Amino acid sequence: AFEAIVKGVDIPEATVPESFKVLVRELNSLCLSIEPKGAVVVPETEEAAPIAQAKELAEAAGAVVVPTEELLSPAGPMEIEQHE
């Protein structure tokens, strides 16, 4: 607001910072339903659409996940031995 006053332009409307939006998404992922009052919440189907579209494009391009020993192993990523 100070910068707008100094420059002589209209003061922009206050918006919710992106960090708060990230916090809300993280809390929702932990099954803590957080909906800020007066906020417009984007349904999850709209956010999931790009992922589905990316999968379709990958299939159309012939992208294939090749199973490797590391992917098939029950050991976690930290338990895999590195060979030098």
Wavefront OBJ file of the C-alpha trace (Angstrom):
o trace
v 0.000 0.000 0.000
v 2.858 2.380 0.821
v 4.417 1.918 -2.609
v 1.065 2.625 -4.297
v 0.639 5.828 -2.278
v 4.160 7.011 -3.159
v 3.643 6.278 -6.861
v 0.201 7.886 -6.818
v -1.676 4.837 -8.080
v -4.752 3.106 -6.696
v -4.151 0.879 -3.696
v -4.616 -2.753 -4.765
v -7.041 -4.989 -2.896
v -5.507 -7.158 -0.213
v -5.277 -10.775 -1.267
v -4.476 -13.983 0.542
v -0.742 -14.744 0.337
v 0.256 -17.871 -1.557
v 1.962 -19.245 1.562
v -1.399 -19.265 3.355
v -2.972 -21.129 0.443
v -0.190 -23.719 0.675
v -0.780 -24.049 4.427
v -4.505 -24.639 3.862
v -3.738 -27.343 1.253
v -1.288 -29.046 3.616
v -3.813 -29.015 6.467
v -6.516 -30.371 4.153
v -4.163 -33.173 3.093
v -3.915 -34.129 6.778
v -7.728 -34.449 6.848
v -8.106 -31.167 8.705
v -10.890 -29.492 6.773
v -9.928 -25.824 6.597
v -12.078 -23.386 4.636
v -11.324 -19.694 5.212
v -14.452 -17.594 5.674
v -15.456 -15.735 2.547
v -12.928 -17.598 0.409
v -13.658 -19.188 -2.924
v -12.463 -22.792 -2.758
v -11.470 -24.563 -5.973
v -12.937 -28.077 -6.149
v -10.355 -30.864 -6.271
v -11.619 -32.106 -9.636
v -10.358 -28.928 -11.299
v -6.887 -29.396 -9.803
v -6.770 -33.085 -10.746
v -7.612 -32.401 -14.402
v -4.034 -31.446 -15.430
v -2.700 -34.672 -13.871
v -5.189 -36.799 -15.807
v -4.386 -34.875 -18.977
v -0.651 -35.405 -18.417
v -1.190 -39.158 -18.020
v -3.203 -39.271 -21.253
v -0.484 -37.374 -23.119
v 2.212 -39.676 -21.703
v 0.285 -42.754 -22.858
v -0.257 -41.230 -26.305
v 3.471 -40.492 -26.571
v 4.308 -44.082 -25.659
v 5.826 -43.326 -22.251
v 6.252 -46.505 -20.250
v 7.507 -47.049 -16.701
v 10.163 -49.718 -16.956
v 10.200 -51.864 -13.809
v 13.682 -51.958 -12.350
v 15.123 -53.776 -9.392
v 14.880 -50.613 -7.276
v 11.194 -50.103 -8.083
v 10.272 -53.727 -7.433
v 12.319 -54.046 -4.237
v 10.409 -53.840 -0.927
v 13.323 -51.859 0.561
v 12.808 -48.144 0.974
v 14.888 -45.623 -0.995
v 17.261 -45.125 1.943
v 17.937 -48.859 2.221
v 19.189 -49.346 -1.336
v 22.897 -50.045 -1.557
v 24.891 -47.927 -3.948
v 27.504 -49.770 -5.990
v 30.647 -47.894 -6.879
l 1 2 3 4 5 6 7 8 9 10 11 12 13 14 15 16 17 18 19 20 21 22 23 24 25 26 27 28 29 30 31 32 33 34 35 36 37 38 39 40 41 42 43 44 45 46 47 48 49 50 51 52 53 54 55 56 57 58 59 60 61 62 63 64 65 66 67 68 69 70 71 72 73 74 75 76 77 78 79 80 81 82 83 84
